[in-house]
Amino acid sequence: MDFEHPRKWVQEDPDRPALIMATSGQVVTRRELDESANQCAHMFRDLGLRAGDNIAIYMENNPHFLKITSAAARSGLLYTAISTHLTVPEVEYIVNDCGAKAFFTSSAKSEAASRLLDKMPDAGIRLMVNGTVQGYEAYEDKVAPYPVEPVPDETLGDAMLYSSGTTGRPKGIKLTLEPMSYGELHDGAKMLIAVYGLNKETVYLSPAPLYHAAPLRFVMLTLHMGGTAIIMEKFDALQSLELIERYRATHSQWVPTMFIRMLKLPEEERKRFDVSSQKIAIHAAAPVPIQVKEQMIDWWGPILFEYYAGTEGNGLCAINSEEWLQHKGSVGRAVFGTAKILDEELKELPAGEVGTIYFAGGMDFEYHNDPEKTADIRTAEGWTTLNDVGYLDEEGYLYLTDRKSNMIISGGVNIYPQEAENLLVTHPKVMDAAVFGIPHQEFGEEVKGVVQLRNPEEAGPELEQELIEFCRDRLAKLKCPKSIDFIDDLPRTPTGKLLKRLLKDKYSK
């Protein structure tokens, strides 16, 4: 497959949209994006930033976000995108830990930005988009005087993102990559482009926050290949369907909670939109309940492509709809790296046995400023793990069980709560569910459920018992919640990850 320099697409059709913001309708053309990124790259150089330096971006989805990352990607910089849902101390930690020399934020985050002013000693450059407050310069004014032509020393930069911190403090993930000129691609990027068929005709719908690894990387690859990215400011189930129809989206990427939200829409609303333009609907981030995926394939057709990978890039499994229908519940076979299942003694397990998932031969990485954590997830052979648990079948298809940190130990029995969670969300009265362990005097831990209902007024002891029986009719009793509480909203990140530790902390007191 040939990979053209991204500037070819600017020259070929400069007025074609590169970005379209979903709600505002704002369009950024290929030429506008290229020239804005060039101006920002000149500004980086003028401010003393050189290849290998780090910048931090803390803002909601907006066009400036991708102008800045596009500039960093041609300036050899590492760019750290930070979740807008983190607290000020959490943002402070990431900015300082990554060593950012420049901090970019927006007026929408002005309150937090003001509180961060005296907490970022190394970030001497502080710029704000869409307005400004004391202590920050206006990005638009700062960048405007610079030339729109490329900097002479264009060098490929890359994201240095932090884990979401669902199981503890976020970890900076630094990939070990060979230096390249801007316009070239690393092998991992080439593989993703080939697997998902990204090209200049791609219209990619991105419903998730850009600070998350998958949306940011796939949008950047779409732009590199000359495609158009539709950026949703915030996920909305009904709007997503409307956008697919309006822009004739060819590609999209989702997490399971988004599928569930769309399937819970009234049928007449779901079916009034034409989604037939889609060629590939990618999904990842968490295991999807089998029934949910079956319903999505029935609705959208066999266009669902699932993958299992982490920001670390240490390996990737992928599966299309046809394969999945023959191996329901699998996240696919390894297409990058080799999947291994190891026991607690780091011995390889045979097919069908559950253990910790490792990859051999994937991309090399390290946890920034944390050699101990880097060593902890690596075997003597150099195989690495994200501490997920699962098994391989005889054909090499991987099945996820859960994260090791989510495991419940009750009466000496290991219980992975993902099974019960996946079952509960299929109940017609349930919108979302979490299952986890709480302390128990006799058994060590007890299985607890917390549920968000479609209609909160239905909450009560009768529905609690109905849901418990719903689980017990379909799962071994020991895997089912002993009690269920009802909650207005579960603590999920906008990328769909459940912050289970917040629930465990609350119920462990």
TAKAJO-V807397 format. One record per residue. RES is the residue in one letter. PHI is phi in whole degrees, 0 to 359 (none if undefined). PSI is psi as a letter, one per 30 degrees, with the letter a starting at -180 (none if undefined). Layout:
RES	PHI	PSI
RES	PHI	PSI
//
This chain:
M	none	k
D	276	k
F	239	j
E	282	l
H	295	k
P	301	f
R	289	f
K	300	e
W	290	e
V	295	e
Q	291	e
E	289	e
D	208	i
P	296	f
D	265	g
R	290	k
P	298	k
A	268	e
L	231	k
I	226	k
M	279	k
A	296	e
T	276	e
S	284	f
G	79	g
Q	299	k
V	248	k
V	242	j
T	283	l
R	303	e
R	295	e
E	299	e
L	294	e
D	296	e
E	292	e
S	295	e
A	293	e
N	296	e
Q	300	e
C	295	e
A	296	e
H	298	e
M	298	e
F	305	e
R	297	e
D	295	e
L	275	g
G	94	g
L	278	k
R	234	l
A	308	k
G	99	f
D	286	l
N	243	k
I	237	l
A	239	k
I	236	k
Y	229	i
M	201	l
E	287	l
N	299	j
N	200	l
P	300	e
H	298	e
F	307	e
L	281	f
K	294	e
I	289	e
T	294	e
S	295	e
A	293	e
A	297	e
A	292	f
R	250	g
S	244	g
G	76	g
L	270	l
L	269	k
Y	241	k
T	251	j
A	271	k
I	244	k
S	302	k
T	284	f
H	263	f
L	282	l
T	283	l
V	303	e
P	300	e
E	291	e
V	296	e
E	305	e
Y	301	e
I	292	e
V	302	e
N	283	e
D	293	e
C	281	f
G	74	h
A	299	k
K	267	f
A	223	k
F	235	k
F	248	k
T	217	a
S	229	l
S	296	f
A	295	f
K	249	g
S	297	e
E	297	e
A	294	e
A	300	e
S	296	e
R	289	f
L	273	f
L	309	e
D	264	g
K	245	g
M	232	i
P	298	f
D	269	f
A	271	i
G	286	f
I	259	j
R	227	j
L	234	k
M	231	k
V	259	l
N	59	h
G	122	l
T	207	l
V	227	l
Q	304	k
G	98	f
Y	234	k
E	268	l
A	286	j
Y	303	e
E	300	e
D	289	e
K	294	e
V	273	f
A	304	e
P	288	f
Y	279	l
P	291	l
V	269	f
E	280	l
P	296	l
V	291	k
P	289	f
D	247	h
E	300	k
T	225	k
L	290	k
G	256	l
D	205	l
A	286	k
M	237	j
L	261	l
Y	250	k
S	300	l
S	288	f
G	74	g
T	292	f
T	241	g
G	154	a
R	293	k
P	302	k
K	244	k
G	285	k
I	251	j
K	247	j
L	282	k
T	266	j
L	239	k
E	287	k
P	299	k
M	218	l
S	281	l
Y	300	k
G	108	f
E	276	l
L	227	k
H	284	l
D	300	e
G	298	e
A	294	e
K	300	e
M	297	e
L	295	e
I	299	e
A	290	e
V	298	e
Y	257	g
G	63	h
L	286	k
N	204	a
K	291	f
E	267	f
T	295	k
V	241	j
Y	256	j
L	270	k
S	245	j
P	268	g
A	247	l
P	296	k
L	288	f
Y	287	f
H	274	k
A	301	e
A	296	e
P	301	e
L	297	e
R	292	e
F	290	e
V	295	e
M	298	e
L	291	e
T	301	e
L	296	e
H	300	e
M	272	g
G	88	g
G	279	a
T	247	k
A	252	k
I	263	j
I	256	j
M	279	k
E	295	e
K	202	k
F	293	k
D	218	k
A	300	e
L	292	e
Q	297	e
S	303	e
L	294	e
E	296	e
L	290	e
I	302	e
E	292	e
R	296	e
Y	259	g
R	51	h
A	301	k
T	262	f
H	227	l
S	205	l
Q	220	k
W	222	l
V	241	l
P	306	e
T	297	f
M	291	e
F	303	e
I	298	e
R	298	e
M	291	e
L	291	f
K	278	f
L	295	l
P	304	k
E	302	e
E	294	f
E	285	e
R	299	e
K	272	f
R	274	f
F	255	k
D	270	j
V	250	g
S	288	f
S	290	f
Q	292	k
K	261	e
I	217	k
A	245	j
I	274	k
H	214	l
A	193	a
A	84	e
A	200	l
P	297	k
V	261	k
P	303	k
I	304	e
Q	297	e
V	296	e
K	292	e
E	302	e
Q	295	e
M	294	e
I	293	e
D	300	e
W	279	e
W	266	f
G	92	l
P	281	h
I	249	g
L	282	k
F	239	j
E	256	k
Y	220	l
Y	235	k
A	195	l
G	231	l
T	304	f
E	295	f
G	68	g
N	280	f
G	175	l
L	208	k
C	250	k
A	217	l
I	207	k
N	267	l
S	293	e
E	298	e
E	298	e
W	297	e
L	296	f
Q	268	f
H	222	i
K	300	k
G	97	f
S	280	l
V	257	g
G	108	a
R	258	l
A	293	k
V	247	f
F	216	j
G	81	l
T	237	k
A	283	k
K	228	k
I	244	k
L	241	k
D	272	a
E	295	f
E	267	g
L	65	h
K	263	k
E	289	k
L	261	l
P	284	l
A	305	k
G	92	f
E	264	k
V	277	k
G	198	a
T	278	k
I	276	k
Y	238	l
F	236	k
A	252	k
G	79	g
G	275	a
M	287	k
D	276	k
F	207	l
E	218	l
Y	273	j
H	303	k
N	61	g
D	217	i
P	297	f
E	293	e
K	295	e
T	299	e
A	291	e
D	296	f
I	259	g
R	236	k
T	273	l
A	298	f
E	280	f
G	92	g
W	288	k
T	233	l
T	226	l
L	259	g
N	66	h
D	270	l
V	240	k
G	183	a
Y	210	l
L	253	k
D	271	a
E	296	f
E	266	g
G	88	g
Y	279	k
L	267	k
Y	236	k
L	274	k
T	260	e
D	174	a
R	276	k
K	302	e
S	290	f
N	271	f
M	300	k
I	257	k
I	248	j
S	238	j
G	62	h
G	83	g
V	260	k
N	278	k
I	235	k
Y	258	j
P	287	f
Q	303	e
E	301	e
A	291	e
E	298	e
N	298	e
L	285	e
L	300	e
V	289	f
T	276	f
H	291	k
P	299	f
K	267	f
V	256	k
M	265	e
D	203	l
A	207	l
A	224	k
V	229	k
F	202	l
G	264	k
I	237	l
P	300	k
H	222	k
Q	299	e
E	269	e
F	261	f
G	90	e
E	220	l
E	233	k
V	282	k
K	240	k
G	242	k
V	230	k
V	232	k
Q	257	k
L	267	l
R	293	e
N	238	j
P	302	f
E	292	f
E	276	f
A	298	k
G	160	l
P	302	e
E	293	e
L	291	e
E	304	e
Q	294	e
E	299	e
L	290	e
I	297	e
E	294	e
F	303	e
C	289	e
R	294	f
D	287	f
R	235	f
L	227	l
A	303	k
K	304	e
L	294	f
K	273	f
C	266	k
P	300	k
K	277	f
S	209	l
I	225	k
D	255	l
F	248	k
I	219	l
D	292	e
D	214	k
L	278	k
P	283	i
R	249	k
T	287	l
P	298	f
T	270	g
G	95	f
K	283	k
L	277	k
L	275	i
K	295	f
R	297	e
L	293	e
L	290	e
K	297	e
D	298	e
K	296	e
Y	271	f
S	264	f
K	278	none
//
